[in-house]
């Protein structure tokens, strides 16, 4: 890719302007109401922050280099903006619609998604299923020119606000993990209902809901790609998803480290800054080294992703390592802040609780180790 440093800097400034002026004043309100106002999505679209890899003819920015997504994530987290909703929307566009949709589908959906007039989500997880996507039970039965969907999806990011859902369904009663298709379900379709916002421990402004399909009729023209190839499609998409989660992990760890270093240099106990105690100095030195190693690991993965050579297994390795480091940093940094960090308005406390889900969504840490171990022939 021929992206210049100046292009990245210019995009970063656009991100910063958007989040500083249009997000930061509303963060507390969004956390309290459990979702980001819909008009802010259009603000992001106007600043070129949505559908970055989509062609300009379809309302995008022609910025497929992942370093643009990295800059976006860094600037979001720098102001305390909730990250999953924006990342999920952009990953749906980049990993599924821009890659697998037909030209007619792209014309129907991408301009509105790039402008923020509509919001996207991916629905794979089911109640009781967790990371076991191969065992899904949501069915789509062919009926003339339509599919009829029945089933439920759980813990869907953008589940309240989204207008367009890529839903993984069983279209063939084949072996486990096969016969899965991706069908686009649109808000307001008969038989489709979005549940109330779920109350989570963290990421409070990231609207999350369960979905129900009860004889939901969807035209066959909403099939994404080919029937029964859904497993291939969302396994391909998971490479980017896990890279995105790893990006959040590294950036969050860096932010927590910076806040903690500033704190331990000014907070005094027993006549000296708490950062001067040997145990704390050595602990912070270890954490700082782990963060820097992980940033290098992430940068290498981004280079390979841009070159089209980041494998599913290597994305799993990165996701496992980065989220484990993030949670280690979160736990130790909160401990160093003491009781003040356990208050609900504490910045480090919010980062700590937001960190915990990173080892769960996008495939649990245990699933990551399964993927890696299988690639080793074990």
KOLVO-757975 format. One line per 4 residues: number of its first residue (from 1); their letters; for each residue x, y, z of C-alpha. Coordinates in pm, 1 decimal, padded with zeros to 6 digits. Example, Ala and Ser with C-alpha at 12.3 -4.5 7.8 and 13.67 -1.06 7.14 Angstrom:
BEGIN
1	as	01230.0/-00450.0/00780.0; 01367.0/-00106.0/00714.0
% end
This chain:
BEGIN
1	xxxx	00000.0/00000.0/00000.0; 00121.7/00349.5/-00081.6; -00020.8/00532.2/00218.8; 00201.0/00819.7/00329.4
5	xxxx	00274.1/00928.0/00685.6; 00111.6/01262.8/00612.0; -00212.3/01090.6/00510.0; -00221.6/00903.0/00840.2
9	xxxx	-00151.0/01224.2/01032.2; -00423.8/01411.5/00847.8; -00673.1/01134.3/00918.2; -00569.6/01124.0/01284.5
13	xxxx	-00636.3/01495.7/01317.6; -00981.6/01446.7/01166.4; -01050.5/01172.6/01422.9; -00926.7/01391.5/01707.4
17	xxxx	-01136.9/01687.5/01599.4; -01446.4/01470.1/01572.2; -01407.1/01301.9/01910.8; -01289.1/01611.8/02099.0
21	xxxx	-01568.5/01835.6/01975.2; -01859.7/01601.7/01915.1; -01807.5/01302.9/02146.4; -01623.7/01416.7/02458.1
25	xxxx	-01900.2/01654.1/02581.4; -02157.3/01370.6/02562.5; -01964.9/01070.5/02698.0; -02129.6/01074.5/03040.9
29	xxxx	-02478.5/01101.6/02892.4; -02411.7/00817.0/02650.1; -02285.9/00595.8/02932.5; -02598.5/00667.9/03136.0
33	xxxx	-02841.5/00603.0/02850.0; -02655.3/00292.6/02731.0; -02595.9/00396.7/02370.9; -02444.3/00666.8/02153.5
37	xxxx	-02684.8/00915.8/01995.7; -02765.8/00830.6/01636.6; -02677.9/01178.2/01507.8; -02317.3/01123.9/01618.9
41	xxxx	-02290.4/00838.1/01370.7; -02364.4/01085.6/01091.3; -02103.0/01318.7/01238.3; -01847.3/01038.5/01213.9
45	xxxx	-01956.7/00973.3/00858.1; -01909.4/01339.2/00768.8; -01555.2/01323.3/00910.8; -01472.9/01017.6/00697.6
49	xxxx	-01445.2/00776.3/00991.6; -01687.1/00509.6/00867.2; -01638.8/00261.1/00583.9; -01284.9/00381.7/00529.1
53	xxxx	-01190.2/00107.4/00284.1; -01497.0/00153.7/00064.2; -01461.2/00323.7/-00274.0; -01551.2/00691.2/-00295.2
57	xxxx	-01816.8/00606.3/-00553.2; -02004.0/00425.0/-00275.2; -01950.4/00697.1/-00014.1; -01627.1/00561.9/00132.7
61	xxxx	-01278.3/00703.4/00170.5; -01061.2/00448.2/-00018.1; -00851.5/00397.3/00296.6; -00807.5/00020.1/00319.7
65	xxxx	-00470.1/00041.2/00499.5; -00537.0/-00087.2/00852.8; -00320.6/00191.3/00996.0; -00618.6/00422.0/00947.8
69	xxxx	-00825.5/00190.9/01171.6; -00538.3/00193.0/01421.8; -00537.6/00573.8/01432.9; -00916.1/00577.2/01474.5
73	xxxx	-00897.4/00336.5/01768.9; -00616.0/00530.8/01934.1; -00807.3/00858.0/01912.2; -01134.4/00702.0/02031.0
77	xxxx	-00976.4/00555.3/02339.9; -00773.2/00869.3/02409.9; -01093.6/01062.6/02484.5; -01271.2/00773.2/02657.2
81	xxxx	-01507.8/00700.7/02367.8; -01662.2/00354.5/02367.6; -01481.2/00154.0/02101.5; -01672.8/-00170.7/02022.7
85	xxxx	-01968.6/-00011.7/01845.1; -01758.8/00181.8/01592.4; -01512.4/-00102.0/01539.0; -01795.0/-00352.1/01489.4
89	xxxx	-01965.4/-00127.2/01234.6; -01643.5/-00070.3/01039.2; -01535.2/-00433.7/01059.2; -01872.8/-00547.3/00923.5
93	xxxx	-01825.4/-00313.6/00629.2; -01462.2/-00408.1/00567.1; -01472.8/-00780.7/00640.0; -01809.7/-00876.2/00494.4
97	xxxx	-02001.6/-00625.1/00285.0; -01716.1/-00467.1/00093.0; -01560.0/-00809.3/00036.1; -01849.0/-01047.1/-00024.3
101	xxxx	-02155.4/-00839.3/-00118.4; -02270.5/-00824.9/-00480.0; -02247.6/-00495.2/-00663.8; -02621.8/-00444.8/-00626.5
105	xxxx	-02600.6/-00509.1/-00251.0; -02313.5/-00265.9/-00216.9; -02519.1/00001.3/-00392.4; -02811.0/-00068.6/-00156.7
109	xxxx	-02625.3/-00066.4/00172.6; -02277.8/00085.6/00168.1; -02357.4/00454.9/00101.5; -02586.0/00472.6/00407.5
113	xxxx	-02339.8/00279.1/00625.5; -02047.6/00500.7/00522.8; -02246.0/00817.2/00594.6; -02372.9/00696.1/00931.9
117	xxxx	-02735.7/00715.8/00823.7; -02754.8/00343.5/00898.8; -02563.8/00131.1/01150.7; -02436.3/-00224.2/01101.9
121	xxxx	-02391.6/-00526.7/01328.7; -02280.5/-00889.8/01303.9; -02494.4/-01157.6/01472.6; -02326.5/-01494.6/01523.4
125	xxxx	-02338.1/-01574.5/01897.5; -02644.4/-01755.5/02032.0; -02783.7/-01799.8/02385.1; -02587.9/-02075.3/02557.1
129	xxxx	-02359.1/-02111.2/02257.0; -02084.5/-01861.6/02340.2; -01781.4/-01917.7/02119.1; -01931.3/-02237.9/01973.6
133	xxxx	-02040.1/-02081.7/01645.6; -02029.2/-02418.7/01470.0; -02316.7/-02540.5/01684.8; -02561.6/-02263.1/01601.0
137	xxxx	-02929.7/-02348.3/01578.1; -03083.7/-02041.6/01410.4; -03239.0/-02173.0/01088.3; -03319.8/-02021.0/00750.3
141	xxxx	-03560.8/-02223.0/00538.5; -03604.0/-02147.2/00168.9; -03959.1/-02051.1/00070.4; -03987.2/-01943.3/-00291.1
145	xxxx	-03799.6/-01613.5/-00332.1; -03752.3/-01575.1/00043.3; -03586.4/-01728.0/00347.7; -03782.5/-01779.9/00668.9
149	xxxx	-03562.7/-01734.2/00976.5; -03625.7/-01878.1/01321.0; -03396.5/-01856.3/01622.1; -03216.4/-01618.1/01855.9
153	xxxx	-02886.1/-01432.9/01876.6; -02725.9/-01304.2/02196.0; -02495.3/-01023.5/02313.0; -02497.8/-00841.0/01979.5
157	xxxx	-02295.6/-00518.7/01967.6; -02505.3/-00234.5/01817.8; -02805.1/-00457.9/01887.4; -03028.2/-00161.4/01977.8
161	xxxx	-02911.6/00101.7/01729.9; -02832.8/-00109.8/01424.9; -03044.2/-00102.6/01111.1; -02868.4/-00383.1/00926.2
165	xxxx	-02755.2/-00716.7/01069.1; -02538.8/-00981.6/00906.6; -02689.1/-01295.1/01061.3; -02525.2/-01637.7/01058.3
169	xxxx	-02785.9/-01909.9/01004.5; -02809.8/-02279.8/00923.0; -02931.5/-02328.9/00566.4; -02837.1/-02696.0/00536.0
173	xxxx	-02855.0/-02979.6/00786.7; -02502.4/-03093.6/00708.4; -02219.8/-03185.3/00945.1; -02144.3/-02964.2/01243.2
177	xxxx	-02001.6/-02629.9/01134.8; -02113.7/-02669.4/00774.6; -02426.5/-02554.7/00594.2; -02402.1/-02203.5/00743.1
181	xxxx	-02495.3/-01892.7/00543.4; -02484.9/-01517.9/00605.3; -02811.0/-01334.2/00549.4; -02863.2/-00959.9/00587.8
185	xxxx	-03164.5/-00881.9/00805.3; -03288.6/-00524.0/00807.7; -03459.7/-00337.5/01088.9; -03837.6/-00351.4/01064.5
189	xxxx	-03862.5/-00681.3/00878.2; -04167.3/-00879.7/00989.1; -04082.0/-01140.2/01250.8; -03757.1/-00970.8/01354.7
193	xxxx	-03727.7/-00805.9/01695.8; -03442.5/-00633.6/01877.4; -03440.1/-00671.8/02254.4; -03384.2/-00408.3/02520.3
197	xxxx	-03029.6/-00292.0/02589.4; -02849.8/-00539.2/02814.9; -02688.9/-00411.1/03134.6; -02317.3/-00489.0/03120.9
201	xxxx	-02030.6/-00452.1/03365.4; -01840.6/-00224.8/03127.0; -01850.6/-00049.4/02789.1; -02178.1/00106.4/02904.9
205	xxxx	-02225.8/00324.3/02595.4; -02185.8/00021.5/02368.8; -02545.9/-00085.3/02309.0; -02576.6/-00463.2/02331.2
209	xxxx	-02897.8/-00661.3/02280.5; -03044.5/-01001.3/02202.7; -03222.7/-01061.8/01871.1; -03522.1/-01283.7/01795.7
213	xxxx	-03633.6/-01424.5/01459.3; -03986.9/-01566.2/01459.6; -04094.6/-01663.1/01108.7; -03888.9/-01367.9/00987.1
217	xxxx	-03921.6/-01335.3/00609.2; -03608.2/-01213.6/00430.2; -03572.9/-01194.3/00050.3; -03311.9/-01423.2/-00102.5
221	xxxx	-03152.8/-01111.9/-00251.8; -03023.0/-01046.5/00102.8; -02804.0/-01358.2/00098.1; -02442.0/-01249.0/00135.1
225	xxxx	-02211.9/-01433.8/-00099.6; -02302.7/-01797.3/-00167.2; -02527.4/-02023.9/00032.7; -02358.2/-02259.4/00283.0
229	xxxx	-02024.5/-02075.0/00270.1; -02092.6/-01867.7/00581.6; -01833.1/-02046.3/00794.5; -01563.8/-01951.6/00546.1
233	xxxx	-01685.4/-01592.0/00533.8; -01696.9/-01526.3/00905.1; -01376.0/-01717.4/00972.6; -01216.4/-01480.3/00719.9
237	xxxx	-01377.2/-01185.1/00896.7; -01251.9/-01305.9/01234.1; -00893.7/-01231.9/01133.4; -00973.2/-00860.6/01117.9
241	xxxx	-01202.9/-00876.5/01421.2; -00926.8/-01026.6/01635.6; -00676.8/-00775.2/01503.6; -00920.8/-00499.9/01606.8
245	xxxx	-00962.2/-00644.8/01956.3; -00584.0/-00670.1/01988.4; -00554.0/-00306.2/01884.0; -00791.2/-00202.8/02161.7
249	xxxx	-00588.6/-00416.4/02404.1; -00255.3/-00253.6/02322.4; -00387.0/00103.3/02314.3; -00576.2/00054.5/02641.7
253	xxxx	-00267.5/-00090.2/02810.0; -00061.2/00209.0/02696.4; -00320.1/00452.0/02831.9; -00337.7/00272.1/03167.5
257	xxxx	00040.5/00268.5/03194.8; 00066.8/00641.9/03122.2; -00200.2/00725.2/03381.3; -00038.5/00500.3/03639.4
261	xxxx	00311.5/00636.2/03586.8; 00183.2/00990.1/03641.2; -00001.3/00876.5/03954.7; 00283.6/00684.2/04121.2
265	xxxx	00521.4/00977.5/04072.9; 00301.9/01219.0/04266.5; 00121.9/00992.8/04517.8; 00326.5/00966.3/04835.6
269	xxxx	00328.4/00707.5/05112.6; 00571.6/00667.5/05399.9; 00750.1/00984.4/05296.2; 00819.5/00905.5/04930.7
273	xxxx	00640.7/00861.7/04594.6; 00495.5/00511.6/04575.6; 00671.1/00467.3/04241.8; 01004.4/00486.7/04425.3
277	xxxx	00950.6/00159.8/04612.2; 01159.0/-00115.8/04456.9; 00869.8/-00360.6/04413.6; 00661.6/-00099.5/04230.6
281	xxxx	00954.4/00013.0/04016.0; 01029.9/-00341.7/03907.8; 00663.4/-00421.3/03848.4; 00616.9/-00114.7/03627.1
285	xxxx	00936.9/-00192.3/03438.1; 00804.5/-00540.6/03361.6; 00464.3/-00410.9/03251.6; 00621.6/-00139.8/03036.1
289	xxxx	00838.6/-00399.9/02862.3; 00542.6/-00633.1/02802.7; 00340.5/-00346.6/02653.4; 00622.1/-00245.3/02419.6
293	xxxx	00675.8/-00604.4/02307.8; 00301.9/-00633.7/02239.9; 00296.7/-00308.7/02042.9; 00576.4/-00445.8/01822.2
297	xxxx	00380.1/-00769.2/01781.5; 00071.6/-00568.4/01682.5; 00265.9/-00354.6/01433.1; 00404.0/-00668.5/01269.3
301	xxxx	00053.5/-00816.8/01246.9; -00076.2/-00496.0/01087.5; 00195.0/-00510.9/00822.4; 00103.6/-00871.1/00745.2
305	xxxx	-00268.1/-00793.4/00743.7; -00213.5/-00512.2/00493.9; -00013.4/-00755.5/00279.0; -00292.7/-01014.5/00299.3
309	xxxx	-00074.4/-01264.5/00486.4; -00204.8/-01251.7/00845.7; -00340.4/-01600.6/00912.4; -00633.9/-01691.6/01134.3
313	xxxx	-00390.0/-01874.5/01363.1; -00156.9/-01577.3/01397.8; -00451.8/-01346.8/01463.5; -00554.9/-01588.7/01740.4
317	xxxx	-00202.9/-01582.6/01886.3; -00204.9/-01203.3/01886.4; -00552.7/-01177.2/02035.6; -00467.1/-01418.7/02318.1
321	xxxx	-00137.9/-01250.8/02402.0; -00254.5/-00888.6/02372.6; -00568.8/-00932.9/02582.1; -00381.6/-01126.5/02850.4
325	xxxx	-00125.3/-00843.8/02872.4; -00403.6/-00585.2/02877.1; -00574.2/-00755.6/03170.7; -00246.0/-00797.7/03357.9
329	xxxx	-00174.3/-00426.9/03314.0; -00530.5/-00333.0/03413.9; -00517.4/-00536.5/03732.7; -00176.3/-00415.0/03843.6
333	xxxx	-00245.2/-00051.3/03756.5; -00569.6/-00053.2/03950.0; -00385.3/-00202.5/04248.1; -00124.4/00073.6/04235.2
337	xxxx	-00396.6/00339.1/04235.4; -00544.2/00192.4/04552.8; -00895.4/00264.4/04676.7; -00944.5/00569.2/04455.2
341	xxxx	-00943.4/00343.0/04148.4; -01241.7/00145.0/04277.9; -01474.6/00444.7/04254.9; -01729.0/00445.8/03972.9
345	xxxx	-01593.0/00770.1/03826.6; -01233.1/00649.0/03821.8; -01069.9/00648.7/03478.4; -00844.3/00355.6/03563.0
349	xxxx	-01142.1/00171.6/03712.0; -01339.9/00207.1/03389.8; -01046.8/00086.1/03184.0; -01004.9/-00208.9/03421.3
353	xxxx	-01364.9/-00324.2/03387.9; -01370.3/-00262.1/03010.7; -01058.8/-00476.5/02976.4; -01212.7/-00792.4/03117.1
357	xxxx	-01447.1/-00868.4/02827.1; -01156.2/-00856.9/02582.0; -01064.4/-01213.3/02677.8; -01424.3/-01323.5/02608.8
361	xxxx	-01566.5/-01168.6/02292.1; -01429.0/-01238.3/01947.4; -01352.0/-01589.2/02075.1; -01244.4/-01659.9/02432.9
365	xxxx	-00881.0/-01698.3/02532.7; -00942.0/-02071.9/02553.6; -01070.5/-02081.3/02196.1; -00763.4/-01885.2/02083.4
369	xxxx	-00540.5/-02151.7/02238.4; -00745.3/-02423.4/02067.3; -00691.1/-02253.4/01730.1; -00318.9/-02215.6/01792.6
373	xxxx	-00268.1/-02569.2/01924.1; -00450.9/-02720.9/01625.1; -00223.8/-02527.1/01390.2; 00066.2/-02699.5/01568.0
377	xx	-00077.4/-03042.5/01485.9; -00187.2/-03109.8/01843.8
% end
